[in-house]
């Protein structure tokens, strides 16, 4: 798959997931806003209904005091009729006045009229009845007005806690909130006109800013009050009503993460595929050269003129030996690939002295370094150097690092290698290998331990390799229970540090 097609698919999927996530977040935000508006509207309706309920309770209080006066005044002396009323409070707290029709009692003789004409008697009685009812209405109207004035005059003198009883407020608020579909815990306070608290319930927080609602009660009286209600769990209540959206949002985020991981994996696989292709091309070139040389030397050996020359035969024999060694070395490099897949099964762990092995490898490389006019400094300062690893693989690790130090030397600069060991805290052995070669740029330093990765050298191809050496070293050191890292300054130096546990700590 082409990289441009991968980028196109990535862009389309990213836009799709981004739009989906945006719409889900927008929908969630709108749902929360709508629920908050519904909540606020329901609370304000409940507060308004509670205020009306308290005013009706106060009216009932004063009407009950004057009920006997009002009721006794509704008596018709002329006709023996009595008009009575009753105050009715239903289950919702609403008050109503019931005035039944005039009830006929026994007719009093003093109220009867003796008229000579039946028609005149009926008309006269009708006019007298009208006059009586009119006078009675005016009188009762005056009494009711007096009661209303008394209510207005005396209500302001009543204590605030009597006018706004906390028990009645709680009952009414609970009832009204439930009627509006809001079964939410609340606390409240009654405040005067100067915003001073007259009464408050437990856990009421006067500094709370969110979830606070207030309304004016007894607004038409001389001393109005404010009823303030707080909902400590308002946020939880609102989000609980929209929590069904959260799983879909979480699933979308998971899909986005999986998508990003998949894209990264695709690019890594593509890069790995390109590295493998380069590896195959490089390996073919590296193996083809010694094979061609050996083949040519073999053909020359078949020539009768060459057979007669002892010096030519000796030279061709040496060429075959050298190229065979080179071919075997390249094959060994390729065989290191199997270590990445099944390293543990082929390893043979044993306890040996790391200083001794390192010293032997250094002695082997001295000739190669001195060939270029350089030298190796070996400071094996570790007093305890026994480690429990595979000796052959450990030897290959040290050899690979020294070989890289020689291969990546700077032109015109005598190579200088330094190999050191020392003990660290926690029963650990530190091995440092430093050179004065070409160095590695910082942007490549973190990738050098990746399989098939080779530091770009532009058009220079003087150093051959498969990009497996450092990956092999990291894999082996990790299997040995240690760590390896590199530090470098471009065109100055490179230092590799290996830290391994000592044999005593492994055995524990």
C-alpha positions in Angstrom: 0.0 0.0 0.0 1.3 3.4 -1.0 2.1 5.9 1.8 -0.1 8.5 0.1 -3.1 6.2 0.3 -2.4 5.5 4.0 -2.3 9.2 4.7 -5.5 9.7 2.8 -7.3 7.0 4.7 -5.9 8.4 7.9 -7.2 11.9 7.2 -10.7 10.6 6.3 -11.0 8.5 9.4 -9.6 11.3 11.6 -12.1 13.8 10.2 -14.9 11.2 10.7 -14.0 10.4 14.2 -13.4 14.0 15.1 -16.8 15.0 13.7 -18.5 12.1 15.6 -16.8 13.1 18.8 -17.7 16.8 18.3 -21.4 16.0 17.7 -21.5 13.7 20.8 -19.9 16.3 23.0 -22.3 19.0 21.6 -25.3 16.8 22.1 -24.2 16.1 25.7 -23.7 19.8 26.4 -27.1 20.7 25.0 -28.7 17.9 27.0 -27.1 19.2 30.2 -28.2 22.8 29.5 -31.7 21.6 28.8 -31.9 19.6 32.0 -30.5 22.6 34.0 -33.2 24.8 32.4 -35.9 22.2 33.3 -34.5 21.9 36.8 -34.5 25.6 37.3 -38.0 26.1 36.0 -39.4 23.3 38.2 -37.6 24.7 41.3 -39.0 28.2 40.7 -42.5 26.9 40.2 -42.1 25.0 43.5 -40.9 28.1 45.3 -43.7 30.2 43.9 -46.3 27.6 45.0 -44.7 27.4 48.5 -44.9 31.2 48.8 -48.6 31.1 47.9 -49.1 28.3 50.3 -47.6 30.2 53.2 -49.7 33.3 52.4 -52.9 31.1 52.4 -51.8 29.6 55.8 -51.5 33.1 57.2 -54.9 34.1 55.9 -56.4 30.9 57.4 -54.9 31.8 60.7 -56.6 35.2 60.9 -59.9 33.9 59.4 -60.1 31.2 62.0 -59.8 33.9 64.8 -62.8 35.9 63.4 -64.8 33.0 62.1 -67.3 33.2 64.9 -67.9 36.9 64.3 -68.4 36.4 60.6 -70.6 33.4 61.0 -72.9 34.9 63.7 -73.4 38.0 61.5 -75.0 36.0 58.8 -78.4 35.6 60.6 -81.6 36.9 59.1 -83.9 38.1 62.0 -86.8 38.7 59.7 -87.0 35.4 58.0 -85.4 33.2 60.6 -82.8 32.1 58.0 -79.1 31.6 58.7 -76.3 31.9 56.2 -73.0 30.2 57.3 -69.7 29.6 55.7 -66.9 27.1 56.2 -63.2 27.3 55.4 -62.0 24.2 53.5 -58.4 23.2 53.2 -57.8 20.4 50.6 -54.9 17.9 50.6 -52.7 20.2 48.5 -53.0 23.0 51.0 -55.4 25.2 49.0 -58.1 27.1 51.0 -61.6 27.7 49.8 -64.7 29.4 51.3 -68.0 27.5 51.0 -71.3 29.6 51.4 -74.3 27.4 51.1 -77.7 28.6 50.0 -80.1 30.1 52.6 -81.7 27.3 54.6 -85.3 27.8 55.6 -85.9 27.4 59.2 -89.3 27.8 60.8 -91.0 30.9 59.8 -91.3 33.5 62.6 -94.8 35.0 63.2 -93.3 38.4 63.6 -91.9 38.3 60.1 -95.2 37.5 58.4 -97.1 40.2 56.5 -100.9 40.5 56.4 -101.9 42.1 53.1 -105.4 42.3 51.8 -104.3 41.5 48.2 -102.4 38.3 47.5 -100.6 40.0 44.6 -99.7 43.0 46.7 -98.6 40.6 49.5 -96.2 38.8 47.1 -94.7 42.0 45.7 -94.3 43.5 49.1 -92.6 40.5 50.5 -90.2 40.4 47.5 -89.2 44.0 48.0 -88.7 43.5 51.7 -86.6 40.4 51.0 -84.4 42.3 48.6 -83.9 45.2 51.0 -83.0 42.7 53.8 -80.5 40.9 51.7 -79.0 44.2 50.5 -78.5 45.5 54.0 -77.2 42.1 55.1 -74.6 42.1 52.2 -73.4 45.7 53.0 -73.0 44.8 56.6 -71.1 41.6 55.9 -69.0 43.3 53.3 -68.0 45.8 56.0 -67.1 43.0 58.4 -65.0 41.2 55.7 -63.2 44.4 54.9 -62.4 44.9 58.6 -61.1 41.4 58.8 -58.8 42.0 55.7 -57.5 45.2 57.3 -56.9 43.4 60.5 -54.9 40.8 58.6 -52.8 43.4 56.8 -52.2 45.3 60.0 -51.4 42.4 62.3 -49.5 40.2 59.9 -46.4 42.4 60.0 -46.4 42.1 63.8 -46.2 38.3 63.8 -42.8 36.7 64.4 -41.0 35.6 61.2 -40.8 32.0 62.3 -44.6 31.9 62.8 -45.3 33.4 59.4 -42.8 31.1 57.7 -42.9 27.9 59.7 -39.9 25.7 58.7 -42.0 22.5 59.0 -44.6 23.8 56.6 -41.9 25.1 54.2 -40.2 21.7 54.1 -43.5 19.9 53.6 -44.6 22.2 50.9 -41.2 22.2 49.1 -41.1 18.4 49.2 -44.6 18.2 47.9 -44.2 20.7 45.1 -40.7 19.5 44.0 -42.1 15.9 43.8 -45.1 17.3 41.7 -42.6 18.8 39.3 -40.6 15.5 39.1 -37.6 16.7 41.2 -36.9 14.3 44.0 -33.7 15.9 45.1 -32.3 16.6 48.6 -32.3 20.2 49.5 -31.5 22.7 52.3 -33.1 26.1 52.7 -33.0 29.3 54.7 -35.3 32.2 55.4 -33.8 35.7 55.1 -35.1 39.1 55.8 -35.1 42.1 53.5 -31.4 42.9 54.5 -30.4 39.3 53.4 -29.8 38.3 57.0 -30.5 34.7 57.8 -33.5 34.3 60.2 -33.6 30.5 60.0 -31.5 27.9 58.2 -31.5 24.1 58.1 -28.5 21.9 58.8 -25.7 21.9 56.2 -26.9 25.1 54.6 -23.9 26.8 53.0 -24.4 30.6 52.7 -21.3 30.8 50.5 -22.6 28.3 47.9 -22.9 29.9 44.4 -24.2 27.1 42.1 -27.4 25.3 42.7 -29.0 28.2 44.7 -32.5 29.5 44.1 -34.4 32.3 45.9 -37.9 33.7 45.8 -39.7 36.5 47.7 -42.5 35.5 50.1 -45.2 37.7 51.6 -44.3 40.2 48.8 -47.5 42.3 49.4 -46.9 42.8 53.1 -44.9 45.5 54.9 -42.1 43.1 55.8 -41.4 40.6 52.9 -39.0 37.7 53.3 -36.8 35.6 51.0 -36.8 31.9 50.8 -33.5 30.5 49.5 -33.1 26.8 48.6 -29.8 25.0 47.8 -29.4 21.7 46.1 -26.0 20.2 47.0 -26.4 17.2 44.6 -27.8 19.2 41.7 -24.8 18.4 39.4 -25.0 14.7 40.2 -28.8 14.7 39.5 -28.4 16.5 36.2 -25.6 14.3 34.9 -27.4 11.1 36.1 -30.2 12.0 33.7 -27.7 12.1 30.8 -25.3 9.4 31.8 -26.6 7.1 29.1 -24.6 9.2 26.6 -21.3 8.7 28.5 -20.8 5.0 27.4 -21.2 6.0 23.8 -18.7 8.8 24.3 -16.3 6.4 26.0 -16.7 3.9 23.1 -16.0 6.6 20.6 -12.8 7.6 22.4 -11.8 3.9 22.6 -12.3 3.6 18.8 -10.2 6.7 18.3 -7.4 5.3 20.4 -7.6 2.0 18.6 -7.6 3.8 15.2 -4.5 5.8 16.2 -2.7 2.7 17.4 -3.6 0.9 14.2 -2.3 3.8 12.1 1.0 3.8 14.1 1.3 0.1 13.7 0.7 0.3 9.9 3.4 2.9 9.6 5.8 0.8 11.7 5.1 -2.3 9.7 5.6 -0.3 6.5 8.9 1.0 7.8 9.9 -2.5 8.9 9.0 -3.8 5.5 11.2 -1.2 3.9 14.0 -2.0 6.3 13.7 -5.7 5.5 13.8 -4.9 1.8 17.0 -2.9 2.3 18.3 -5.7 4.5 17.8 -8.3 1.7 19.4 -6.1 -0.9 22.3 -5.4 1.4 22.7 -9.0 2.4 22.6 -10.1 -1.3 25.4 -7.7 -2.1 27.5 -8.7 1.0 27.1 -12.4 0.2 27.6 -12.1 -3.5 31.0 -10.4 -3.2 32.9 -13.2 -1.4 31.1 -15.9 -3.4 32.2 -14.3 -6.6 35.7 -14.0 -5.3 35.9 -17.6 -4.2 34.4 -18.7 -7.6 36.9 -16.7 -9.5 39.8 -18.1 -7.4 38.5 -21.7 -8.0 38.4 -21.1 -11.8 42.0 -19.8 -11.7 43.1 -22.9 -9.8 42.0 -25.0 -12.8 44.3 -23.1 -15.1 47.5 -25.2 -15.7 49.7 -22.1 -15.8 48.6 -21.1 -12.4 49.3 -24.6 -11.0 52.9 -24.3 -12.0 53.4 -21.0 -10.0 53.7 -21.8 -6.3 53.4 -18.1 -5.3 50.1 -17.8 -7.3 48.7 -20.9 -5.7 49.6 -19.6 -2.2 47.9 -16.2 -3.0 44.8 -17.8 -4.3 44.6 -20.1 -1.3 44.8 -17.2 1.0 42.1 -15.3 -0.9 39.8 -18.3 -0.6 40.5 -18.6 3.1 39.9 -14.8 3.7 36.7 -14.7 1.6 35.5 -17.9 3.3 36.0 -16.2 6.7 34.2 -13.1 5.4 31.3 -15.2 4.1 31.1 -17.1 7.4 31.0 -13.9 9.3 28.2 -12.6 7.2 26.2 -15.8 7.6 26.7 -15.6 11.4 25.2 -12.1 11.2 22.2 -13.3 9.4 21.8 -16.2 11.8 21.5 -13.7 14.6 17.9 -13.1 13.4 16.9 -16.3 15.0 17.9 -14.9 18.4 15.1 -12.4 18.3 12.4 -15.1 17.9 13.8 -17.9 20.1 16.6 -16.5 22.2 15.9 -18.2 25.5 15.8 -21.7 24.2 19.3 -21.7 22.6 21.2 -20.0 25.4 23.5 -21.8 27.9 23.8 -19.8 31.1 26.9 -20.2 33.3 28.9 -18.3 35.8 32.3 -16.8 34.7 34.5 -13.8 35.1 33.5 -11.0 32.9 36.9 -9.2 33.2 38.6 -12.3 31.8 36.3 -12.5 28.8 36.5 -8.8 28.1 40.3 -8.9 28.4 40.5 -11.7 25.8 38.3 -9.9 23.3 40.3 -6.7 23.8 43.5 -8.6 23.0 42.0 -9.9 19.8 41.0 -6.4 18.6 44.3 -4.8 19.5 45.9 -5.9 16.2 42.9 -4.5 14.2 43.1 -1.2 16.1 46.8 -0.9 15.8 46.5 -1.5 12.1 45.0 2.0 11.8 47.5 3.5 14.2 45.2 3.5 17.2 45.1 1.9 20.6 42.8 0.4 23.2 42.9 1.4 26.9 41.5 -1.3 29.2 40.7 -0.4 32.8 39.1 -3.5 34.4 38.5 -2.0 37.9 35.6 -4.2 39.0 36.7 -6.2 42.0 33.6 -8.5 41.7 33.0 -9.4 38.0 31.4 -12.8 38.0 28.2 -12.8 36.0 25.6 -15.5 35.1 25.0 -15.3 31.4 25.6 -17.1 28.1 29.4 -16.8 27.7 29.4 -17.1 23.9 26.6 -14.5 23.4 28.3 -12.2 26.0 31.5 -12.4 24.0 29.6 -11.6 20.8 28.1 -8.5 22.5 31.5 -7.1 23.5 33.0 -8.0 20.1 30.2 -6.2 18.2 30.7 -3.1 20.2 34.4 -3.0 19.6 33.9 -3.9 15.9 31.5 -0.9 15.5 34.0 1.3 17.3 36.6 0.4 14.7 34.3 0.5 11.6 32.9 3.9 12.5 36.3 5.6 13.1 36.9 9.1 11.7 39.1 9.6 8.7 42.4 11.0 9.5 42.0 10.4 13.3 43.8 7.6 15.1 41.2 5.4 16.7 41.2 5.4 20.5 39.1 2.9 22.4 38.5 2.7 26.1 37.0 -0.3 27.9 36.2 0.0 31.6 34.4 -2.1 34.2 33.5 -1.2 37.8 31.0 -2.3 40.5 27.8 -0.4 41.2 25.5 -0.5 44.2 23.0 -3.3 44.3 25.4 -6.1 43.1 25.7 -4.7 39.6 28.5 -4.6 37.1 29.0 -1.7 34.7 30.8 -2.1 31.4 31.7 1.0 29.4 33.1 1.0 25.8 34.0 4.5 24.5 35.5 5.5 21.1 36.5 8.7 19.4 34.7 7.9 16.1 32.1 9.6 14.0 29.5 9.8 16.8 25.7 9.7 16.4 23.3 12.6 16.0 20.7 13.0 18.8 17.8 12.4 16.4 19.2 8.9 15.5 20.5 8.0 19.0 17.1 6.7 20.3 16.6 4.5 17.2 19.9 2.7 16.9 18.7 -0.3 19.0 15.8 -1.0 16.6 16.1 -4.0 14.3 17.3 -3.2 10.7 17.9 0.4 11.6 21.0 2.0 10.2 22.1 5.6 10.8 21.9 7.5 7.5 25.3 8.4 6.0 24.1 10.2 2.9 25.9 8.8 -0.2 28.7 7.2 1.8 28.6 3.4 1.8 32.0 2.6 3.1 30.6 0.8 6.2 28.6 -2.4 5.4 26.1 -4.0 7.7 22.6 -5.3 8.2 21.4 -3.1 11.0 21.2 -6.0 13.4 24.2 -5.6 15.6 22.9 -3.1 18.2 19.4 -4.7 18.1 21.1 -8.0 18.9 23.1 -6.4 21.7 20.0 -4.9 23.3 18.1 -8.2 23.0 20.9 -10.2 24.7 21.5 -7.7 27.5 17.8 -7.7 28.2 17.7 -11.5 28.4 20.7 -11.3 30.7 18.6 -9.1 33.1 20.6 -6.0 32.4 20.3 -2.7 30.5 22.2 -0.9 27.8 22.2 2.7 26.6 24.3 4.9 24.4 25.6 8.5 24.7 27.2 10.4 21.9 28.4 13.7 20.5 28.4 13.9 16.7 31.9 13.9 15.1 33.5 13.5 18.6 32.8 10.4 20.6 30.3 7.6 21.3 30.0 5.6 24.6 28.0 2.4 25.2 27.2 1.4 28.8 26.0 -2.1 29.8 24.8 -2.8 33.4 24.4 -6.5 34.4 23.6 -8.1 37.7 26.4 -10.0 39.4 26.1 -13.8 39.7 25.5 -13.5 43.5 22.3 -11.4 42.9 21.1 -13.8 40.2 21.5 -16.8 42.4 19.5 -15.1 45.2 
